């Protein structure tokens, strides 16, 4: 198992919200109530973390990408750090509406950021006024803040990993609309109905989020390593086949050499028949 009951308990992953704030759909994941606070069943959390980690590993192994989303204060730093470790895109500032459903427009904004960078390096920036420079620099900073972490995301992600599905409900709705699977840390006040891989846990404590993210990131690293090994094996097999297969020119020469004796045999077989036909034609002409 990638995480244990003891680790989650020590991290405080079992603490839910006040009983009056609960969502009834989370009832299957609630162990008990103590002092007006719901306690999450960590045995179920361990199983769900393992399921989610395995699914994410398979997604990454096939060469696809996972977008991490966490804009709440307690989670944004740790999520950014962990996502960078595995080279995955992440959103830790405001979720721009339409980031998935209107992806081409988001890509245009990212390209705008690249064009500003180009202006700065090719000397165009030196030929404009101070005021324009200031406006462009501010625009670049704003784009970097909101979209810098997804600059290398050239197509829609294959999965979304969300911390606090209640806060990131717009991201979840967009993913659901596009059929993108959602992995989410879900607290007792949230609705797990639209989440494909529910991880019931405390989504407010940094320690709880860190323990779950460590398990998920470890699985993603495993997937990346397995993909590298598979690619290396495929390249080695292709190289071996290339060495064994003769070059096109050699192949043509071999085919030509094999064809020449057969052609000669056919000519030799056809020669007597041609002679007899000529004799018969000569006889017919003489008779006439």
C-alpha positions in Angstrom: 0.0 0.0 0.0 1.3 3.5 -0.9 0.0 5.0 2.4 -1.1 3.5 5.7 -3.8 4.0 8.3 -1.2 5.3 10.8 0.2 7.9 8.5 -3.2 9.3 7.7 -4.2 9.3 11.4 -1.0 11.1 12.3 -1.6 13.7 9.6 -5.2 14.4 10.8 -6.8 13.1 7.6 -9.7 11.7 9.7 -11.1 15.1 10.8 -14.2 16.1 8.9 -16.4 19.2 9.2 -19.0 20.0 11.7 -22.0 17.7 11.7 -24.4 20.6 10.6 -22.2 21.2 7.5 -22.1 17.7 6.3 -23.2 16.4 2.9 -25.4 13.2 3.2 -23.8 11.8 0.1 -20.6 11.4 2.2 -22.3 9.1 4.7 -20.6 5.9 3.4 -17.2 7.4 4.2 -18.0 8.6 7.7 -17.0 6.4 10.6 -18.6 8.3 13.6 -19.4 11.7 15.1 -17.4 13.1 18.0 -18.0 16.5 19.7 -20.2 17.6 16.8 -17.5 16.8 14.2 -17.6 13.9 11.7 -14.7 11.4 11.7 -13.8 9.9 8.3 -13.2 6.2 8.0 -9.5 6.0 7.3 -9.6 2.3 6.3 -11.7 3.4 3.3 -9.4 6.3 2.6 -6.4 3.9 2.4 -8.2 1.8 -0.2 -9.4 4.8 -2.2 -5.9 6.3 -2.2 -4.5 3.0 -3.6 -7.2 2.9 -6.3 -6.6 6.5 -7.4 -2.8 6.1 -7.4 -3.0 2.9 -9.6 -5.3 4.7 -12.1 -3.1 7.7 -12.2 0.0 5.5 -12.8 -1.7 3.8 -15.8 -2.7 7.2 -17.2 0.9 8.5 -17.0 2.4 5.2 -18.2 0.4 5.7 -21.5 2.1 9.1 -22.0 -0.9 11.2 -21.0 -0.9 14.2 -18.6 -2.7 15.0 -15.3 -3.7 18.6 -14.3 -3.5 19.4 -10.6 -5.9 22.0 -9.3 -5.7 23.6 -5.8 -6.3 27.3 -5.3 -6.9 27.2 -1.5 -4.2 28.7 0.7 -3.3 25.5 2.6 -2.8 23.4 -0.6 -1.4 25.7 -3.3 2.3 25.6 -2.3 2.5 21.9 -1.7 0.6 21.1 -4.9 2.8 23.3 -7.0 5.9 21.7 -5.5 4.8 18.2 -6.0 3.5 18.8 -9.6 6.8 20.3 -10.6 8.6 17.2 -9.3 6.9 15.1 -11.9 6.6 17.8 -14.6 2.8 17.9 -14.6 0.8 21.1 -15.2 -1.0 22.7 -12.2 -3.3 25.6 -11.3 -2.8 27.2 -7.9 -4.1 30.7 -8.7 -7.7 31.5 -9.8 -9.3 29.0 -12.1 -10.2 30.8 -15.3 -13.7 29.9 -16.4 -13.5 27.9 -19.7 -9.9 26.7 -19.0 -11.0 23.3 -20.3 -14.2 23.9 -22.2 -12.7 26.9 -24.0 -9.1 25.5 -24.3 -8.2 27.1 -27.7 -8.6 30.6 -26.2 -6.5 29.7 -23.2 -3.8 28.5 -25.7 -3.9 31.8 -27.5 -3.2 33.6 -24.1 -0.3 31.3 -23.5 1.0 32.0 -27.1 0.6 35.8 -26.3 3.0 35.2 -23.3 5.5 33.5 -25.6 5.3 36.4 -28.2 6.0 39.0 -25.4 9.1 36.9 -24.4 10.2 37.0 -28.0 9.8 40.8 -28.2 12.0 41.1 -25.1 14.8 39.0 -26.7 14.7 40.2 -30.4 15.1 43.9 -29.6 11.5 45.0 -30.4 11.0 45.9 -26.8 13.7 48.6 -27.0 11.8 50.5 -29.8 8.6 51.1 -27.9 7.7 53.8 -25.4 8.1 53.5 -21.6 4.3 53.4 -21.1 3.8 50.6 -23.6 6.7 48.7 -22.0 5.0 49.0 -18.6 1.7 47.8 -20.0 3.2 44.8 -21.8 5.3 43.9 -18.7 2.2 44.0 -16.5 0.3 41.9 -19.0 3.1 39.3 -19.1 3.2 39.1 -15.2 -0.6 38.6 -15.1 -0.5 35.8 -17.7 2.5 34.2 -16.0 0.7 34.2 -12.6 -2.5 32.6 -14.0 -1.2 30.5 -16.9 2.5 30.1 -16.5 2.2 26.7 -14.9 0.2 25.3 -17.9 2.4 26.9 -20.6 3.5 23.4 -21.8 0.0 21.9 -21.8 -0.6 21.8 -25.6 -3.7 19.7 -25.4 -6.5 18.9 -22.9 -5.3 16.9 -19.9 -6.4 13.2 -19.5 -7.3 13.6 -15.8 -7.8 16.3 -13.1 -6.6 15.9 -9.6 -8.5 18.3 -7.3 -8.0 19.4 -3.7 -11.3 20.5 -2.2 -13.9 19.6 -4.9 -16.4 22.1 -3.3 -14.1 25.1 -3.9 -13.1 23.9 -7.4 -16.6 23.1 -8.5 -16.2 25.0 -11.8 -13.1 22.9 -12.7 -15.0 19.7 -11.8 -18.0 20.7 -13.9 -15.9 21.5 -16.9 -14.0 18.2 -16.7 -17.3 16.3 -16.3 -18.7 18.1 -19.4 -15.7 17.0 -21.4 -15.6 13.4 -20.0 -12.3 14.0 -18.3 -11.9 11.7 -15.1 -11.7 13.6 -11.8 -9.6 12.5 -8.9 -10.5 14.5 -5.7 -9.7 14.8 -2.0 -13.3 15.0 -0.7 -14.2 16.3 2.8 -17.5 15.6 4.7 -19.0 18.9 3.5 -18.6 18.1 -0.2 -20.6 16.1 -2.8 -18.7 13.1 -4.1 -21.3 12.3 -6.8 -19.5 13.8 -9.7 -16.0 12.6 -8.7 -14.7 9.5 -10.5 -12.1 8.7 -7.9 -13.1 9.8 -4.4 -10.4 10.1 -1.7 -12.3 10.8 1.5 -10.0 12.9 3.8 -9.5 16.2 5.5 -8.9 18.8 2.7 -8.1 21.7 5.0 -5.0 20.4 6.8 -1.7 20.7 4.9 -0.3 17.5 6.5 -3.3 15.5 5.3 -3.0 16.9 1.8 0.8 16.2 1.8 0.4 12.5 2.8 -2.1 11.9 0.0 -0.1 13.8 -2.6 3.1 11.9 -1.7 1.3 8.6 -2.5 -0.1 10.0 -5.7 3.2 11.5 -6.9 5.0 8.2 -6.1 2.6 6.4 -8.3 3.0 8.9 -11.1 6.8 8.5 -10.9 6.4 4.8 -11.2 4.3 5.3 -14.3 6.9 7.6 -15.8 9.7 5.1 -15.1 7.8 2.2 -16.6 7.1 4.3 -19.7 10.8 5.0 -20.1 11.6 1.3 -19.9 9.0 0.4 -22.4 10.2 3.1 -24.9 13.8 1.9 -24.5 12.7 -1.7 -25.2 10.7 -0.6 -28.3 13.7 1.4 -29.6 16.1 -1.5 -29.0 13.7 -3.9 -30.8 13.3 -1.5 -33.8 17.1 -1.1 -34.0 17.6 -4.8 -34.0 15.0 -5.3 -36.8 16.7 -2.6 -38.8 20.1 -4.4 -38.5 18.6 -7.7 -39.5 16.6 -6.5 -42.4 18.7 -6.0 -45.6 19.1 -2.6 -47.1 16.7 -1.7 -50.0 19.4 -1.7 -52.6 20.8 -5.1 -51.5 17.2 -6.5 -51.5 16.6 -5.3 -55.1 19.9 -6.8 -56.2 19.1 -10.1 -54.6 15.6 -10.2 -56.2 17.2 -9.4 -59.6 19.7 -12.2 -59.3 17.0 -14.7 -58.3 14.9 -13.5 -61.2 17.6 -13.8 -63.9 18.0 -17.6 -64.0 14.2 -18.0 -64.1 13.9 -15.6 -67.0 16.7 -17.5 -68.9 14.9 -20.8 -68.3 11.7 -19.4 -69.7 13.5 -18.1 -72.8 15.2 -21.5 -73.3 11.9 -23.3 -73.0 10.2 -20.9 -75.5 13.0 -21.2 -78.2 12.2 -24.7 -79.6 8.5 -23.8 -79.8 9.3 -20.6 -81.7 11.5 -22.6 -84.2 8.7 -25.1 -84.9 6.2 -22.3 -85.5 8.6 -20.6 -88.0 9.1 -23.9 -89.9 5.3 -24.5 -90.2 4.8 -20.9 -91.4 7.6 -21.5 -94.1 6.0 -24.7 -95.3 2.6 -23.0 -95.6 4.1 -20.2 -97.7 5.9 -22.7 -100.0 2.7 -24.6 -100.5 0.9 -21.4 -101.5 
